[in-house]
Amino acid sequence: MASNKELRVLDAATTDLRGIGVALRLPDPAVRRPDVENDIIRFFGKLGVIEAPGGVEFGICAYEHRDFVVESLEQHRRSGELLYAIDDDFLMPVAPNLPGANQPDLSKACALRVRRSEGVIFAPGAWHWVPYPIKKGKSFALVGFAIDTPANDMSFHSLSPGLRFRP
């Protein structure tokens, strides 16, 4: 499949994610005080929230290195989704939803670089795809979303031509 649009790669932790979601990273204690702090712990709570009637499930996604070409995007309309880089950085193609259209706004699409030990909570309706590891081989991400999202809240959008990006 020929690709005609190249996505910009932006750092998730420093990019305005309006319409996409919220970045999760360890805050600077000089800017935000920890919720709990003592000799053995520094805890920063409520970095992001997934609202889901019936609860939130967590799992591990194992994904393989592949060409940096996106041929589909997925969306969850009723729940946000957490993707948190466990072992290495990954790239994540994303796009906000076109209001009232339930399709990605490709004019605002980009690829987010999510660094190891950081993550993103995608807003309900945001479009994204399976992470692309930068390193060769397999990588892992922690995933969280409303219970039974894979069975009950997944929409797909095929891209033709596909979108490409470079790390």
Secondary structure, DSSP 4 states (H G I P E B T S, - for coil): --EEEE--EEEGGGS--TTTEEEE-PPPTTTS--SEESSS-EE---S-----TT-EEEEEEEEE---SEEEEEEE-SS--EEEEESSS-EEEEEEPBPTTT-SB-GGG-EEEEE-TT-EEEEPTT-EE-S-EESSSSEEEEEEEEETTHHHHS-EEEEEEEEEE---
